[in-house]
Amino acid sequence: MTARPPTYLLVLLVCVVCVHNIDRMGFSIVLDSIKGTMSLSDTQIGLLAGPAFAVLNAAAAIPLARLADRYGRKMILSVCILLWSGFTSLSGLSGSFFQLAAARACVGFADAAASPVSQSLAAARYSQARRPGVFAILLSGSYLGTMLGFAGAGVIAQTLGWRAALIWIGIPGLILGLVVWRTMEEPQETRSPEEPARRAGNAWLTEWIPLVRQKVFFDATMTVASASILGWVTAAWLPSFFYRSYGMGPAEAGFWLAGVKGFGSAVGALAGGAVASNLYARDPRAGLWLGFWTTLASAPLLTLAFVTDSLAVSLTCMTASVITGAVCMGPIYAIVQGLADRRTRATVAAVFGVANTLLGQAGGPLLVGAISDFSVRYYGGQSLRFSLEVVSLLGFWPAIHLYRLARRRPLAAMAAPI
């Protein structure tokens, strides 16, 4: 059989991360409907959007990635796609908070393989110089999934209810899991000359543990982890913000959020990845410096989006904030995979993702829900707006780590321990 071109693998991986995000954003768009049906508090909604999914997701990430590195990425990825998609559909049948939390935990467990294994497969196929652009394309799949999840689930929820929305958004993954199993080819990887040589032996113990102590790995991880706080906060709570502050329904909110979060993130990530790839030979830090300045611009724009009473101003500022905040993502993911050995790519991506999940997804949505419940006595129906205004001030945090990364000479400083 003729080997498939690298482009086919990349397209397939874009579909994987797309389906991966359809579930996450589709669940977010129905959270307020779930709150009304089950009479939940904002803190409980924060638990469903955050820890119920994220804790088991973080716990499973490294073991699943290790299995993928050792026994084959194609098998692990296809099985996990089928599992998380099946449990997404089953969550639509939940009759209580605890049943829904259990279903989300199962989704989180299987979902843990998607990002590290996809990153590993992409890195195996493309050289280090091309990876910023490749990872930006890969990330665009998640943004496409954001658009489809918000818009599609919003329309279904408004016409058929939140249960039908969850059942339907699980179906594409069941189909994709079979396609991955039948058609994906595992890359036969050899070490690229620009990658630093690694010593042989037990990669699990001798490779990734020293790696996570490196300053570059630490700052790259903290850049994404701190940015993911606001990323998951907006993903989980923007639908409810538009419902409560502007009286939107699920379909209308889903339409606007598809453009703001999905299209805006794709534009920012693709632009940042293209610039970083084009300037890599001249200065590998160019993408990091660009990401630093755009992140500085992104933070106040997001705060203004929550402060203003004008829907037009809010949507404009939010879109600008999302675009500028996504510029650094391609270069950051490329740095992490540039540090990894070919035998431990998925494992290193999982270690990188655990901080993202625990700090961003587990902590961010829950924090907003808790502040909203606490401040309802002072702000009434605008307590969620107040909570989002407070948490949006964390937007400057990623810029600190981007600045630390951009000041270093790339690759030359990567071996320095924390």
Secondary structure, DSSP 8 states (H G I E B T S, - for coil): -----HHHHHHHHHHHHHHHHHHHHHHHHTHHHHHHHHT--HHHHHHHHTHHHHHHHHHHHHHHHHHHHHH-HHHHHHHHHHHHHHHHHHHTT--SHHHHHHHHHHHHHHHTTHHHHHHHHHHHHS-GGGHHHHHHHHHHHHHHHHHHHHHHHHHHHHHH-HHHHHHHHTHHHHHHHHHHHHH---------TTS-----S-HHHHTHHHHHTBHHHHHHHHHHHHHHHHHHHHHHHHHHHHHHHH---HHHHHHHHIIIIIIHHHHHHHHHHHHHHHTTTT-TTHHHHHHHHHHHHHHHHHHHHHH-S-HHHHHHHHHHHHHHHHTTHHHHHHHHHHHS-TTSHHHHHHHHHHHIIIIIIITHHHHHHHHHHHHHHHHGGGHHHHHHHHHGGGGGHHHHHHHHHHHS-TTTTTT-B-
